[in-house]
Amino acid sequence: MLRIAFAGTPDFAVPTLRALAQSPHRLVGVLTQPDRPAGRGRALTASPVKRLALELQLPLSQPQQLRSPEAHEALTGWEPDVLVVVAYGLILPAAVLTLPRLGCINVHASLLPRWRGAAPIQRAILAGDSETGVTIMQIEAGLDTGPILAQVRIPIDPAFNAGRLHDRLAQLGAELMVQCLGQAEAGLLHPTPQAAQNVSYAAKIDKSEARIDWWRSALDIERQVRAFNPWPVAETLWRGEQLRIWDARAAADGRLPGDHADFAQPGNVLGLEGGELLVQCGNGRLALINVQLPGRRIVTAREFGGSQSLAGSRLG
């Protein structure tokens, strides 16, 4: 039985913490980031990992940084054999990396060395990758550069948005981590250095990336919509107001009765077809499925089209 300390913060880390709590190993303590202001009232809010740690009645520490005496005292007192890290959000200093006898092990939501960095799920969708997966990695000083302990590959379902893929990978990572810890306890793990080729970086998502450029292809915009659901949500302008596009797909190149798509400009609304709202793109058409105006609920494209005058309208 291993003594495991855990470091994580957002929803992605919760399945692994829960799986470790149900494993034969002993969870000796949890690190998570301090409570942050959230919501319209900006009230201090506990992280998802903190809420689960309290539910499980686990020792908890929330240092501002891991170089602090508070963090060092907590980790030293817990005497972990290994520190499991999942989307913690703070850099681990050398003193932490070397404290557990088995070091620090991370769940990363990509097939390293592809998509090192902060937003691997969104970047994989944006790039049109056909597959992704999870990697269990031994943490070292570099950004996601440590040796690989295990990987699982899955195809990226063309219907998956970032939220659905996030949930799938979070569960896969939890299962794979428990397997790896069992192998570590038995001395059966064999770290493999990451390949030096095909390295790519998943930069943090900026909200400005959510604005749709209708001169891009319909397939590119579809990926943008999928990658930014549930956050920050792809958006455009509708008569000067923000219109958030929650779901959309690149449409088949059909023709609506009487339309003039060959002469349409990107962003032109072509009309409703089969309950979807067709919009001309730089290459192809995007079929809007679910949209939202400011302060309103999410509605289907059919509901939106029924409440708006679409004739001669344009997005962007």
C-alpha positions as CSV (number, residue, x, y, z in Angstrom):
1,M,0.0,0.0,0.0
2,L,1.4,3.4,-1.1
3,R,1.0,6.6,0.9
4,I,-0.3,9.1,-1.7
5,A,-0.5,12.8,-1.6
6,F,-2.6,14.5,-4.2
7,A,-2.4,17.9,-5.9
8,G,-5.2,19.1,-8.2
9,T,-7.8,21.9,-8.5
10,P,-10.4,21.8,-11.3
11,D,-13.1,19.3,-12.3
12,F,-10.6,17.3,-14.5
13,A,-8.8,16.2,-11.3
14,V,-11.9,15.0,-9.4
15,P,-12.2,11.5,-11.0
16,T,-8.6,10.7,-10.2
17,L,-8.9,11.8,-6.6
18,R,-12.1,9.8,-6.2
19,A,-10.4,6.7,-7.8
20,L,-7.5,7.0,-5.5
21,A,-9.8,7.2,-2.5
22,Q,-11.4,3.9,-3.6
23,S,-8.1,2.2,-4.3
24,P,-6.1,0.0,-1.9
25,H,-3.7,2.8,-1.3
26,R,-3.8,5.4,1.4
27,L,-4.5,9.1,0.6
28,V,-2.5,11.1,3.2
29,G,-3.3,14.6,2.1
30,V,-4.6,16.9,-0.6
31,L,-3.1,20.1,-2.1
32,T,-5.4,22.4,-4.0
33,Q,-5.3,26.1,-4.9
34,P,-6.8,28.7,-2.6
35,D,-10.4,29.6,-2.9
36,R,-11.0,32.1,-5.7
37,P,-13.8,34.7,-6.4
38,A,-16.4,33.3,-8.7
39,G,-19.8,34.1,-10.1
40,R,-21.6,37.5,-10.4
41,G,-21.2,38.1,-6.7
42,R,-17.5,37.3,-6.8
43,A,-17.8,35.2,-3.6
44,L,-14.9,33.1,-2.6
45,T,-15.5,29.6,-4.0
46,A,-13.8,26.3,-3.2
47,S,-12.2,24.3,-6.0
48,P,-13.9,21.0,-7.1
49,V,-11.0,19.1,-5.6
50,K,-11.4,20.9,-2.2
51,R,-15.1,20.1,-2.1
52,L,-14.4,16.4,-2.7
53,A,-11.5,16.4,-0.2
54,L,-13.7,17.8,2.5
55,E,-16.4,15.2,1.6
56,L,-13.8,12.5,2.0
57,Q,-12.5,14.0,5.2
58,L,-8.9,14.2,3.9
59,P,-6.2,16.4,5.3
60,L,-6.1,19.6,3.1
61,S,-3.7,22.4,2.4
62,Q,-4.2,25.4,0.1
63,P,-0.8,27.2,-0.2
64,Q,-0.5,30.2,-2.4
65,Q,2.8,28.7,-3.7
66,L,4.6,25.5,-3.1
67,R,7.8,27.2,-2.0
68,S,5.9,28.4,1.1
69,P,6.6,27.0,4.6
70,E,2.9,25.9,4.7
71,A,3.3,23.7,1.7
72,H,6.6,22.2,2.8
73,E,5.3,21.5,6.3
74,A,2.2,19.8,4.9
75,L,4.0,17.6,2.4
76,T,6.8,16.7,4.9
77,G,4.2,15.8,7.6
78,W,2.2,13.6,5.3
79,E,5.3,11.5,4.4
80,P,4.0,10.5,0.9
81,D,5.6,7.8,-1.2
82,V,4.3,9.6,-4.3
83,L,2.6,12.9,-5.2
84,V,-0.1,12.5,-7.8
85,V,-0.6,15.7,-9.7
86,V,-3.7,16.4,-11.9
87,A,-4.2,20.0,-13.3
88,Y,-3.0,21.5,-10.1
89,G,-2.1,24.9,-11.7
90,L,1.2,25.6,-9.8
91,I,4.7,24.8,-10.8
92,L,6.4,22.2,-8.6
93,P,9.8,23.3,-7.3
94,A,12.7,21.0,-7.1
95,A,12.3,20.5,-3.3
96,V,8.8,19.1,-4.0
97,L,9.8,16.9,-7.0
98,T,12.4,15.1,-4.9
99,L,10.4,14.8,-1.6
100,P,8.4,11.6,-2.2
101,R,10.5,8.5,-2.7
102,L,8.7,7.7,-6.0
103,G,8.7,11.3,-7.1
104,C,5.7,13.1,-8.6
105,I,3.4,11.6,-11.3
106,N,1.0,13.5,-13.5
107,V,-2.1,12.8,-15.6
108,H,-1.9,14.9,-18.8
109,A,-4.8,15.0,-21.3
110,S,-2.9,14.4,-24.5
111,L,-0.5,11.9,-26.2
112,L,2.7,13.5,-25.2
113,P,4.9,15.0,-26.7
114,R,1.9,16.3,-28.7
115,W,0.1,19.2,-26.9
116,R,2.3,19.9,-24.0
117,G,0.9,22.8,-22.0
118,A,-2.3,24.3,-20.6
119,A,-5.1,23.5,-23.1
120,P,-4.4,20.1,-24.8
121,I,-8.1,19.2,-25.2
122,Q,-9.1,22.3,-27.0
123,R,-6.0,22.5,-29.2
124,A,-6.5,18.9,-30.3
125,I,-10.0,19.7,-31.5
126,L,-9.0,22.9,-33.1
127,A,-6.2,21.2,-35.0
128,G,-8.6,18.5,-36.3
129,D,-6.6,15.6,-34.6
130,S,-8.2,12.3,-35.3
131,E,-7.1,10.9,-31.9
132,T,-6.0,11.9,-28.5
133,G,-5.6,10.2,-25.1
134,V,-4.1,10.5,-21.7
135,T,-0.5,10.2,-20.6
136,I,0.8,9.3,-17.1
137,M,4.2,11.1,-16.9
138,Q,6.9,11.4,-14.3
139,I,7.2,15.1,-13.6
140,E,10.6,16.8,-14.1
141,A,11.6,20.5,-14.2
142,G,10.5,21.1,-17.8
143,L,7.0,21.8,-19.1
144,D,5.4,18.4,-19.6
145,T,8.8,17.0,-20.7
146,G,9.2,14.1,-18.2
147,P,9.4,10.4,-19.2
148,I,6.2,8.6,-20.1
149,L,4.9,5.8,-17.7
150,A,1.8,4.9,-19.6
151,Q,-0.6,6.1,-22.4
152,V,-4.1,5.3,-23.6
153,R,-5.3,6.4,-27.1
154,I,-8.8,7.1,-28.1
155,P,-10.3,8.4,-31.4
156,I,-11.8,11.9,-31.2
157,D,-15.5,11.5,-31.9
158,P,-16.5,14.2,-34.5
159,A,-19.6,14.9,-32.4
160,F,-17.6,15.6,-29.2
161,N,-17.1,19.1,-27.9
162,A,-14.4,20.0,-25.5
163,G,-16.7,19.3,-22.5
164,R,-17.5,15.8,-23.5
165,L,-13.9,15.0,-24.4
166,H,-12.8,16.5,-21.1
167,D,-15.0,14.1,-19.1
168,R,-14.0,11.1,-21.1
169,L,-10.3,11.8,-20.7
170,A,-10.7,12.7,-17.0
171,Q,-12.2,9.2,-16.4
172,L,-9.5,7.4,-18.5
173,G,-6.8,9.3,-16.7
174,A,-8.2,8.2,-13.3
175,E,-8.3,4.5,-14.3
176,L,-4.8,4.6,-15.8
177,M,-3.3,6.3,-12.8
178,V,-4.6,3.6,-10.4
179,Q,-3.1,1.0,-12.7
180,C,0.3,2.8,-12.8
181,L,0.4,3.1,-9.0
182,G,-0.1,-0.6,-8.7
183,Q,2.8,-1.2,-11.1
184,A,4.9,1.3,-9.2
185,E,4.3,-0.5,-5.9
186,A,5.4,-3.7,-7.5
187,G,8.5,-2.0,-9.1
188,L,7.2,-2.8,-12.6
189,L,7.1,0.7,-14.1
190,H,9.5,1.4,-17.0
191,P,9.7,5.2,-17.8
192,T,10.2,5.9,-21.5
193,P,11.8,9.3,-22.6
194,Q,9.5,11.4,-24.7
195,A,10.3,11.6,-28.4
196,A,12.2,14.7,-29.5
197,Q,10.1,14.9,-32.7
198,N,6.5,16.1,-33.2
199,V,6.5,18.2,-30.1
200,S,3.6,20.8,-30.0
201,Y,2.4,23.2,-27.4
202,A,-1.1,23.8,-26.2
203,A,-1.2,27.5,-25.3
204,K,-3.8,28.7,-22.8
205,I,-7.1,29.6,-24.4
206,D,-7.7,33.4,-24.8
207,K,-11.3,34.6,-25.0
208,S,-10.5,36.5,-28.1
209,E,-10.1,33.2,-29.9
210,A,-13.8,32.6,-29.6
211,R,-14.8,35.3,-32.1
212,I,-15.7,33.7,-35.4
213,D,-14.1,34.8,-38.6
214,W,-16.7,33.9,-41.3
215,W,-14.0,34.0,-44.0
216,R,-12.6,30.8,-42.6
217,S,-13.9,27.4,-43.8
218,A,-17.0,25.8,-42.3
219,L,-15.0,22.9,-41.0
220,D,-12.6,25.2,-39.2
221,I,-15.4,27.1,-37.6
222,E,-17.2,23.9,-36.6
223,R,-14.0,22.8,-34.8
224,Q,-13.9,26.3,-33.1
225,V,-17.4,25.8,-31.9
226,R,-16.7,22.3,-30.5
227,A,-13.4,23.3,-28.9
228,F,-14.9,26.3,-27.1
229,N,-17.9,24.5,-25.6
230,P,-18.3,24.9,-22.6
231,W,-15.8,27.8,-22.4
232,P,-15.4,30.5,-23.7
233,V,-18.1,29.6,-26.3
234,A,-17.7,30.6,-29.9
235,E,-19.4,33.9,-30.7
236,T,-20.3,36.3,-33.4
237,L,-22.4,39.5,-33.8
238,W,-26.1,39.5,-34.6
239,R,-27.3,43.1,-35.4
240,G,-24.7,44.5,-33.0
241,E,-25.4,42.0,-30.2
242,Q,-23.2,39.1,-29.1
243,L,-24.6,35.8,-30.4
244,R,-23.0,32.7,-28.8
245,I,-23.0,29.6,-30.9
246,W,-23.1,26.5,-28.7
247,D,-23.5,23.8,-31.3
248,A,-22.9,23.8,-35.1
249,R,-21.7,21.6,-37.9
250,A,-20.2,22.0,-41.3
251,A,-23.2,21.5,-43.6
252,A,-23.5,19.4,-46.8
253,D,-23.3,21.6,-49.9
254,G,-27.0,21.6,-50.7
255,R,-29.1,24.4,-51.9
256,L,-32.1,26.1,-50.4
257,P,-35.0,27.0,-52.7
258,G,-34.2,30.3,-54.4
259,D,-30.9,30.9,-52.5
260,H,-28.0,32.6,-54.2
261,A,-25.1,31.0,-52.2
262,D,-22.7,31.2,-55.1
263,F,-22.9,35.0,-54.6
264,A,-23.3,35.1,-50.8
265,Q,-20.6,36.8,-48.7
266,P,-19.2,35.0,-45.7
267,G,-21.4,35.6,-42.7
268,N,-24.6,35.9,-44.8
269,V,-27.5,34.0,-43.3
270,L,-29.0,31.7,-46.0
271,G,-32.1,30.5,-44.1
272,L,-33.4,27.6,-42.1
273,E,-33.1,24.0,-43.4
274,G,-34.1,21.0,-41.4
275,G,-34.2,23.0,-38.2
276,E,-30.7,24.3,-38.7
277,L,-29.7,27.9,-39.6
278,L,-27.3,27.9,-42.6
279,V,-24.5,30.6,-42.7
280,Q,-22.1,31.1,-45.6
281,C,-18.4,30.7,-44.8
282,G,-15.3,31.4,-46.8
283,N,-15.5,27.8,-47.9
284,G,-18.7,25.9,-47.3
285,R,-21.6,26.5,-45.0
286,L,-22.0,26.3,-41.3
287,A,-25.3,24.9,-39.9
288,L,-26.1,26.5,-36.5
289,I,-27.9,24.2,-34.1
290,N,-28.0,25.9,-30.7
291,V,-27.4,29.6,-30.1
292,Q,-27.8,32.2,-27.3
293,L,-28.4,36.0,-27.2
294,P,-27.1,38.0,-24.1
295,G,-29.3,37.4,-21.0
296,R,-31.4,34.8,-22.8
297,R,-31.6,31.0,-22.6
298,I,-29.9,28.8,-25.1
299,V,-32.4,28.1,-28.0
300,T,-32.4,25.9,-31.1
301,A,-31.7,27.5,-34.4
302,R,-35.4,26.9,-35.4
303,E,-36.5,28.8,-32.3
304,F,-34.1,31.6,-33.0
305,G,-35.2,31.8,-36.7
306,G,-38.8,31.9,-35.6
307,S,-38.3,34.9,-33.4
308,Q,-36.1,36.9,-35.7
309,S,-36.3,38.4,-39.2
310,L,-33.7,36.5,-41.2
311,A,-34.2,38.1,-44.6
312,G,-31.0,39.8,-45.7
313,S,-29.3,39.3,-42.4
314,R,-25.6,38.8,-41.7
315,L,-23.5,37.6,-38.9
316,G,-20.2,39.2,-37.8
